[in-house]
């Protein structure tokens, strides 16, 4: 029995790609907003206090791993803003 292939039309492929782009932009936007909230909560609860990241994760209803990654990104962005010349050197 020959294998049946599901070939998509160009229009279907374009719609799929557009949907993926929209979905990814929505996720990136949500992550950016969440990082802003993580930064605010870090300032509120203290960056170096034990249990802060777990508390933030519970409050934002995300995993501790997600908050840990967000904290790393927030710290990197803060450092970049404080040391722009050093950041540029790292890029070159």
N, C-alpha and C positions, 0 to 999 in steps of 0.2 A: 504494500500500500504506500503510495507516495506521501511524502511529508507535506503538510499544508503550511504555507508561510503566510504570515499576516503582514502584508506590506502596507505601510501607511502612506497616505498622500502627502504632498508637500504642505498643504494647508494643515493637516493634522500634526505634522512635525513642527510647524511654526507655532501652532497653538500650544503644543506640549512644551516647547522651549519657552514661550512667553509665560506660561503658567509656572514653570520652574523658576524663572527669573523673579516673578512676582513673589512667590513663596520664599525664596532666599532673601529678597529684600525685606520682607516682613520679619523674618527671623533675625536678620542683622539689625533692623530697627529695634526690635524687642530686646536684643542683647545690649545694644547701646543704651537704651533707657534703663535696663536693669543695672548696668555698670554705674550709671549715674546715681541710682538708688543705693547701690553697694557703697559707693564713695561717701554718700551722705550718712549712711548708717555707720560706716567705719569711723567717721568723724564724731558721730553721736556717742557710740559705745566705746570708742578707743581702739586704736589699731593694734596694739600689742597685748591686749588683755586676753587671757585664756577663755576660749569658748565663744569669742566674738563671731567667728565665721559660722559656727553651727547655729548661733542665735539668728544671724542674718539669713541663713538658709531656711530656717523654720519660718521666719517672718515673710520671706519672699516666695515660699512654697517651691523651692528648687533644691537640688542636691547640694551637699557640702562640697562636692567636687566642682560643681559649677561655680559656686562662690569662690572657691580657692583659685580657680582659673581667672575669674573676674578680678580678684584682689591682685593677682600677679600683673594683670594688664593695667589696672588702675595705678599700681606702684610704678610701673614702667612709664606710663603717660605722665605721672606727676614728676618723675625724675627727669624726663625729657623736657618738660616745661621749665624746670628749675635749672637745667644745664643744657641749653640748646646748642652751644658750641661743641660740647663733648658728644652730644647725640649726632650732630652732623659728621663729626670725625668717625664715629662708629659706622655710619652709612657708607663712607668712602673707603 
